[in-house]
Amino acid sequence: MSYRAPVKDMLFVMKELAGIDAVAALPGFEDAGYDTAAAVLEECARFNEGVVAPLNFESDQAPSSFSDGKVTTSAGFKAAFRQFTEGGWQGLQHPVEFGGQGLPKLIHAACSEMVNSASISFALCPLLTDGAIEALLTAGSAEQQASYIPKMIDGRWTGTMNLTEAQAGSDLAAVRTRAEPQPDGSYKLVGTKVFITYGDHDLADNIIHLVLARVNGAPEGVKGISLFICPKLLTDGTRNDVDCASIEHKLGIKASPTAVLQFGDHGGAMGYLVGAENRGLEYMFIMMNAARFGVGVQGIALAERAYQKAVEYARERIQSRPVDGSLPAAGPIIHHPDVRRMLMTMRAHTEGCRAMALVGASAYDAAHTHPDAEVRKQNMAFYEFLVPLVKGLSTEMSLDVASLGVQVHGGMGYIEETGAAQYLRDAKILSIYEGTTAIQANDLVGRKTARDGGQVARAIAQQIEATEQALASRESAACRSMARRLGAARKAFLDVVAFVAGQMRAQPNAVFAGSVPYLMLAGTTIAGWQMARALIVAEDRLAQGQDAAFMQAKIATARFYGDHVLNKVPALGESILEGADAVTALALEAF
């Protein structure tokens, strides 16, 4: 099946919900309005549909390989990457002064969805490079920025993120890679990093590793971690003391080489400090936040691809006469109510998370460029609240959507040759890397809710309530139903926010027992809020005679989201508020 980018839905969200025209009014984005967005998205769609998407299935069957210390990527990846970078896609959101296009994150997020729908394994290399660029833009010296960023934007070099070590996992306080200062101001790095995405490959001339390590004598814990640039090749072209020891054999994203990297097996890998010593985790969080948002977009992308494949199969597969007798004989399974329920579930989840992510991207743009400091502050708080939701909800829902995709295919979905199983296998990693769902939930509970006493969460709830009122003032059954569902979800959200903010110190186990359900509750509510906003717009556009088929579909999808997704939020709230004791009731020895 060929991928078709959902450009029309993306542009609808960008215009009607994320406010592309308001983004174009921000300093530096004057040429990035709706017309520019439409032109960029159409070109991005052509590239990914024609060049990247055809590689997805074959690269899963013949993934990247490791031999004699070198990684060879799947057939077609090198040529596609060259076209990707030559087309300017790597530099889409990065500064013009370094060779980028300087477009807003809002446009970049939509384009990122497309390349990830085309092939997540391929898209991971640009995603990690984006994160490395962001980290250097934030903390790198002017010399480092000038030396590294242009070559990463033009595709000669790529970037990686080196946090994880086998003994540490997600506990970065346990990082043991060490950095020894040298007389010339450089450092020698010694240690092992695992799970390094595109840690070695043949797509570019050089790989710029950003590495967390401890300078000798640094404080214990996360306060003693520094960040270093460690290139695969040094400026004179000689090989740095960085070796790929192996690549992992994985459940999914098989064409993306996940490397074990050895630093300093032959005396020490040359590294260069980024920013100040012992502030590495602070800098790396810039990279991680960019990557977390990007992984959330990956979830949306994968869900979209799985949905498209399921719809195609449901239209073609002939089996059984419809229960309502609407056909004289067996017909396509898309006529069966339960198949339509599954397809609508897939569609609604995907569109809801897409809207939430693009609205978040718009807030990011305002947070960084709006001339009013207070507006910047408010948008940054909103964006940061959304990051764990975009990452956590979108990745968890992608697994559910991919599983439904297999179910729509029935037994044929369990056969690798049909391709539906690949999406399910690829989806599983999304809720794990760049911080598991529980880590996103911990962030939501601690940094984003308890720290400010729920202030940002309640401000969001006020905006949701305004949408409820707009819905309630309308006459359609869809709006009135959505108003009721959204109101119940908002009330559950506020109850849980009060519980988290009020009981964090007194009952930490109870709060964290419900942390992932809270993330799912908050994300589902905010995605539902965006679907509710879309419902209002779609009704108005339909009344104006604009694109009737699209607007009717948007209305139907929003109604489904309210009746079949938002309706579950109050039950989630009850499990958080009343179910904590059940989580910890079983004695440890009874497991």
N, C-alpha and C positions, 0 to 999 in steps of 0.2 A: 504494500500500500504506500502511496506517496503522501507525504505530509503537506498540509495546507495551513499556512500561518493564519491565525484568527485576527487578521489586521483590523477588520471592521469592529470587532468587540474591543480590541485594544484602543482604537481611536475613540470609540464611544466613551470608554472609561476615562481616557486622558482629557477629553473635552468636557464631559458632563460632570464627572466626579472629582478628578484630580486637578482640574483647572489649568490646562496647558496655556491658556491665554494669560492667566495671572502669572504663571512661571515666565512667560515671554516678556512680562513687564519688569522682571527683576534685572538688576544690573548685570550685564554680560551675556544675557540670554535673549537680547532683543530680536535676534533672527531665528529664534527657536520656537516659533508659534505653531499653530495647528498645521498650516500648510507644509512647513518644514518637517514636522513630525510625520505627516502622511507620506511625504516623499521619501524620508529615511526608512520608515517602516516598510514601504512597498519594495524598496531596493533590498532591504535586509531579508524580506520574505523571499524574493527571487533567489538571492544567494543561498540561503539555507535550504530552501526547497530543492534547488537544482544541484547544489554542490555537496552539502554536508549530510542532509537526510539520507541520500542513497548509500552512505557509508555505514549507517547505524547497525543494520542486521549483520552484514558481512563481517564487520569488525568485531562483533560479539562472537561470531563463529571462529574467526581467526584473529585473536587478540594480540596485543603487544607481547613481545618475547624478549628473553634475556639470555645472552650467550657471550662467553669470553669477556665478561665485565661490561657489556654494552647492551643498551635497550634499543630494539627496533620496533617502531610503532606500526600499527595496522596499515595495510595497503590503502593508499589514497589519502592518509592523514597529512603527509608532508606537503603534498600539492594543495590540499584544501587549506592548510594553515598558511601557506604562502599567499593564497588568494584572499584569505581572511585578513591578514595584516596589510597586504597591498591595497585592499579595499578600504582601509582606515578603521576597521571595526574594533581593533584593540584600543585605539585612542579616542573612541567616541566621546567619553565623558571627561577625558583628561585635558589639562591646560594646553592651549594653542602654542604657548611659548616652548613647549617640549615636543611639539609635533602632533599634538592631539587636536580634536575638533571642538573641544570646549562645550559640548552639548549637555543639557541637564540630565540628572540621574533619571528623571521621568522617562525620557526617550531611551536612555541606555537600558533601563529595566525591561522595557518592552522588547528591545532587540535581544537582550540577554535571554529572555524567555524563548525566543525563536531558535537561537543556536542550541540551547539546551534541549528543546523539543526535537530538533534535528538529530543531535547525538550528544548525550550527557558526557560520554567518555571523551569526545573531542573537546567539548566546551570547558572541561575542567582546567585545561592548560591556560586559556585566556582568563578564566576566573581567578586562578591563583596569581597570575601576573598582575591583574587589576589590584589585588590586595597588596602585593609588594609595592606597586606604584603608590598606592594610597599611603602606605607606611612611610615611604621615603618623602612624599610630599609633606607629611606631617612632621617628621622628626629628622629627616636627613639634612645634611649640610648643603649649602648651595653647590658646592663642588660635587658632592655625591649625586644630587639631583641631576646636574648637568651631565655627569658621566654615565649614569645608568638609565634614567627614565626615557630619554629619546630612543635608545636602542631597544628598550622593552616595548615601546609603543610601535616602532616600525617592524618589530618581529625578528630582529636579529638575535635578541636575547629574550629569555622568559624568566619568570620569577617563581619561587617556592616559599613555603612557610614551614619552618622546622621547629616544632614545639615538642612533639610527643617522643617519649622514651619508653622502652619496654617496661621498666620498673615503676614508672610514674603514671602512665595513662593520662587521665585528665587532671591529675594532681600536679600542677606545674611547680609547686613548692618542692617537689622531689626531683627536679631536673638536676642531672649530674654533669652534663657536658661542661667542660672547664675552658677558660680562656686565660692564656698567659701573656701579659703585656710584654712587648718587644721594644728595644731602644728607639726604633724609628716611629713609634706611635701605633703600630699595628699590633695584632694579637695572634697567637697561635691557638687554634681550637682543637680539642681532643674529646671525642665522644661518639655516641651512636644515636641516630634518630630513626624512628620507625614511622610507617604509614605516611610517607612523604609523596604526595600526589605530584606526578610528573617530576619526580626527583632526578630522573635521568630519562633522556629521550633523544631522538634524532631530528626534531622539528626545527631547531634553531642552532646558531653557532655557539651559544654560551647559555649557561643557566646561573641565575643570581639567587643564591640561597640566602634567605633571611633566617638567622639561627639564634635561638635563645640559649645562653650559656652563662656560667658563673665566673667572674674574674676571681683569681686567687685572693682569698681573704675577704670576700664579699659576705654580707650578712646571710644567715640561714633563711630559708623560706622564700616567698615570692619577692621580698624586698631586696634580695641579692641577685636578681636576674638582670642580665644586660642583653641588648640586641646587637647582632653583628651581620654585616654583609660578608658573604663568603662565596666568591665566584667559583664556578667549576674551572674556568680558565682565567689565569692572571693577565694583567695588561700586556705583558710581553708574549702572550700566546702559550706559555707553558702551562702544564696541567697542575692545578692546585691539589693538595693532599686530601681530596674528597673522592671516595669511591662508592659506587653502587654495589652493595654486597649481594643483593637479590631483589626480585620483585615478587609481590604477593600473588597467590592464586585465589581469586575472589568469587563470591556468589554472583556478583553483577559488576557493572561498569568495567568489564574485563579489558576493554581496549585502552583504558587509562592506566598507565604504569604506576603502581604504588610501590615506592622503593624503600629499602633499608639502606641508609647512608652512613658510611664510616668516615668520620672526620679525624685526621691526624694519625693514621696508622703508620706513617713514615716520618714522624717528627713533628707534625702539627700542621693543620690547614690554616692558610693565611686568611685572617679576618680583619674587618675594619669596623670600629665601633660606630653605631648609629646613635646620635644624641649623647646623653650622659650615661655614665655607668649606673647600674642598679635601677634604671628606669625602663628596662626592656619590656616588661609585661604591660606597662602603660602604653608603650608604642605598639606592641603587638596587638593590643585590644583594638586599635584602629583597623588593623588588617583583619582581625577576627570578626569585628562587627560588619565590615564590608562583605566578608565571606559568608557570614551567617545570613545576611539579607540575600546574598546571591544564591545560597543553597535553598532558601525558601522559594526563590524564583525557579530554581531547578525542580522543586516539587510541583509547582504549577505547570511547568513545561512538560514534565513527564505525564502528569494527569491529563493534560490536553492531548498528548500523543496517544495515550491509552484509550481515551474517549473516542477519538477519531477512528481508531482501528476497530473498536467495538461497534460503533455505528455502522461502519462499512460492512462488517460481518453480519450484523443484525438485518441489514437491508438485503443481503444476498442469500443467507441461509434459509432454505425452505424446510419447514417442519411444523406439522400439525395445523389443523383448521382453527382459526380464531374462535374463542369461546362465545363471542357474540354473533357468530354466523355471518359476519360481514363479507367473508369470502366463501365461494362454493366448494373450495378444496383447500389443501394445505397451502400456506403462504409464508412469506418472510417472517421470521420470528419477531421482527420489530412490531408486528401487530399484537403481540401478546402483552397483557398488562404488566406482568412482572418484569419482562425485558425492558419495557418503557420505564418502569420504576427505577431499574438499575441505571439505565442511560441518563435519566433525569438526575439521579443522585450524583453521578459522575460529572454531569454538566454543571449542576448547581454549585457543587463544592469547588470546581475549577474556576468558575466565574466569580464566586465570592472571594476566594483567596487572591485572584488576579486583581480585583478591584481594591482590596485591602493593601496589597503590595504597591500598586501604582499610586494610590493616595499617599502611602508612606513615602514613596520616592519624591513626590511633589513637596511634601513637608521637609524632606532633607534639603531640597533645593532652596526653599525659603529660609531654612535654618542657617544656611551658609552664605546667602547672598542678599537677603532682604535688608534694605537700608535702616529699618527700625530695629533697635537692639531688643526691645521687648517682644516684637513679633518673631525675631530669630530665636529667642529663648523659648517661647511657647511652641514653636514648630519643632525645635530640637527635642523638647520634652516629649512631644507627641510621637515623633519619629523613633526615639529611643524606647518608648513604651511599646511601639509596634514591632521592633526588631525581633524579640523572642517569640512574638505571636506569628509573624510572617514565617520565621524559621520553623517553629514548633508545629503550628497547625498545618501549614502548607505541606510539610514533609510527612506528617502522620496521615493527612488526608490522601496524599499521593499513593501511599501504600494501600489504603482502602480502595481508592479508585482503580489502581492497577489490578487489585484482586477481583474487583467487580468486572473488569475487562476480561479477565480469564473466565469468570463465571458466565458472562454473556456468550463466550465462545463454546462453553460446555467442554466436552472431552477434547475438542480440537484446541482449546486454550492451553491444555496441559501438554501439548505437543510442541516442542521447540520450533519446529519448522513454520508454524503459523506466526510466530513473532510476539504473541501476546505475553508469553511467559517472561520474555526479556524485560519488559517494563516492570513486572512484579519483582524480578531479581534486582534490577537496577534501583528500584525505589527503596529497598530496605536500608541501604547505606545512608540515605538522606536524613533519616532521623537519628543517625549516630555521629557522622563526622561533623566537624566544626561545633562540637558540643552536643551531647545527646539531648533528647527532649527533656529529660529531668534537669539537665544543666540550664537549658533555656527557662524552665519553670523556676529554678532556684533564682535566676536573674530577675524574673518577673516578680517573684515574691519579695526578695530582699532589696535589690537596688531600685526596682521600678514601682513598688507598692508600699512596703513597710517604711522605707527610708524617708519618704515625704508624707507619711501618714495617709496615703491614698489620694493625695491632692490631684495629681494628674489624672488618675482613673476617674475621679468624680467629675472633673472638667469634661472628660470625654462623654461621660454619662449624660451631662447636661446637653451636649450637642445631639446625642441620640434621642433624648426626650423631645427636642425641637423637631426632629424628623418624625417622631411618633405623632406629634400634634398636627403636622402637615398631612400625614397619612389619614388621621382621624377626620380631618375636615373635608375629605374627598368622598365621593359617593360610591366608588366601585367596590365590589366585594373583595377584590384582591388587596386594595389598600386598607380596607377595614380589618381584614384578616391579618395582614402584615402588621398593622398598628398594634393589634392585640398580642401577637407573638413577640414583637420587638419590645413591647412594654414589659412583658413577663420576663424576657431575657435580661433587660436592663435592671429590673428590680433584683433578680438573682445575682447579677454582677455586682451591684452595690452592696448587697448583703455579704457577699464573699469578700469584697474589698474591705469592708468594716471588720470582718473576722480576721483577715490577714494582718491588717494594720494594727488591730487592737490586741491580738493574741500572740504576736511574734515572739515576745519575750516570755510571756507566761506559759504558753503551750507550743513550743517550737515543733515538737513531734506532730502535733495535731495539724499545724499549719502546713508543714512539709509533706504530710501524708496526703494532703489534698492539692499539692502544688501543680502536678501535671493536669488533674481535672480542672484546676483554676485556669491554667493556660488554655486548655481546650474551650472552656466556658467563655473566657474573655475574647479569644480569637474568633470563635463562632459568632459571638454577639457583634463584634465590630465588623466582621465580614457580612453579617446579616444586615447591619446598619447600611453598609454600602449597597447591598442588594435592594434595600428599601428605598434608598435615594435613587437608584437606577429605575425602580418601578415608577416613581413619580415622574421622572424625566420621560420615560418611555411612553407613559400614558399621554403626556402633553404633546410629545412629538407625533404620536399616532393620531391625536385629535387634529393636528396641523397637517396631516396627510403625508408625513415623512416616513419613507421606507417601512411600509406597513408590516411586511413579513418579519423584518428584523425586530421591530418594536413589539410585535405580538409575542415573538419568541422570548424577548427579554422580560416581558410581563409574566409570561407563564413560568419562566425559570425562577424569577423572584418569588412568585406565589409558592412554587414548590419548595424553595429554600425556607420560607416561613413555616409551611405546614409540615415539613419533613426533616428539617435540620435545626432551625431555631427552637422548635417545640421541645427539643431534648435539653435545652439549657437549664430550665428550672430543676430538672432531675439531677443534673450535674451539681447544681448548687446545693441540693439536699445532701448529696453524698459527701460534699466537702464539709458542710456545717454539722452534720449529724453522724457521719460515718468514720471519723478518725479512729475511734476506739476499736472498730472492727479491723482496721489495718494492722494494729499492733497487739491484738488480743491473743493470737496464737503464740505459744511459747516457742522460743528459738529452736529448742531441741525437738520440737514436733514437726518441723519442716522436713 
